[in-house]
């Protein structure tokens, strides 16, 4: 039976059209055109899952005071980041770089204060709860620069669907009258800023342009310091501020403006002032009406009423602020890196020196006298005055220490000659050399130096005044009378480390030239000559000239120490050779603030635990330095793994600690465990103690010999340098 098919009207139409097209094709070929290819799909990653993110502005325009910016989001591989919307925590700021002048007594000669950022978006803040019992707080209403949140506008943020976005500001910058009146100029450089915080990361960006021309190059700038200079001392993640959302120094500078302050403390938070005041640390002071010096640490009251006391900052570059530590010039430097030499900012001066910098000053207009163009008689520019303080250190860098005639005398004591020489190798006269300065003798310098029991550092140091001086050749002959050479001296690497100092005048009013000065004069700087220790191998009665001195493992990067400390660290400021005196078994020191009342004086403990270094749980607690990152001080390889910290390296080494549960009584600790205790002693749990002891560590030795008899540490089995680096934040 034939099957019947029923077609509705639509089906009949389709079939008809199909038959017609076939007939046409059969009759004469196709004269139609192929359809265009569709647009390729966007390749991108979702903003909520991307582990990396870079934000970049591409353009900015201003129309009747309304600012519109275009920007892109990409991951580290340049792939578009998609899906940003207003409900993500993205905020925008806008500021103008204005030329600032202030009136003087002569109306025709206003004082030039250069170009300064001024934010358009500001808020007036009244003091919140002011902490009680805290001095140097002067609460008052303050203005604070601000940013605007995209979340407060439904239409401002536009997603173009391909990693490109636009944002139109809610604020109209052509008509800003409250709370501060800001006059917009199309000729002035404008800066747009972006800050985007996601649960997994944060990104910042900025864009500078001149609206009248649209230029982004060849316009007025104020880029003074690079954040890479900050990373000399700070770990990058420690400078993710305001809850982690602000990471770029350009964004900081355009928000911390001259009109911004902290209401609870009354202190300015203008960037120049704030940074200088913070880094003056505990050395910041002022004078009362009687001329008495009183502390004036910079303080800020943060969220929740927390007082951040920057008087606990240990950074100050001694003997004075070396401008070049932050203001780095040369290749790759910011466009205005030399601006600090222009002497336009009183804020920079009083940030360090306070409103009344000395008992002899009544004005805080520092640059009226201290400037590079028309300095008041006898003052000089700020760079000159800072340079005067540091000149002695520059001079001594070119000097040297020369050791000769190493041997022994009839009683078996080490003897040697030493000269302090100038840059040309000529011996410097006795009058200019501090006779109280010393040379330190040590051996096993390739290991951990002589034990304190064999020869204490106080006996191994020899002052020039204890020797004899040959006027003819300006040579000192010294003898180590207070200690004995080791019985097995042959083959050991010895070290003669100089802490010898040369005397200089201090310069000061009148800007006298800083030069070597007779050490009997008043008001001197005594500066150690920077030179590496003299190492040699001992043989019988002196130096084995055929043997190569062994070297200590490469563990501390001394340039990192000097990067924060500059010329002076604590004492004996010839570089970083602290361990020659501060051996692992050095005696304890009383300290009522430490559990048990006594602290070790070994170098590892001082470097790891002492105030100014162990900042995770001590010091300012501002979060801006993460010292648990070993790379802050230690040498690292290309993979950022610390080098030289190999556990099990010195099984016979012992450490002296104070028992924190027994009034600081001496306890002796095994080699690897002692290194760990230099940070962790106060925080050891019973489980951790058990772990150490189970693996052969000794935490309660009665003597060095007791530890050496019982210790059998196996820490190195699991704790490799790479693993140690990882758990300490590298």
Order of alpha helices (4+ residues) and beta strands (2+ residues): alpha-beta-beta-beta-beta-beta-beta-beta-beta-beta-beta-beta-beta-beta-alpha-alpha-alpha-beta-beta-beta-beta-alpha-alpha-beta-beta-beta-alpha-beta-beta-beta-beta-beta-beta-beta-beta-alpha-beta-beta-alpha-beta-beta-alpha-alpha-alpha-alpha
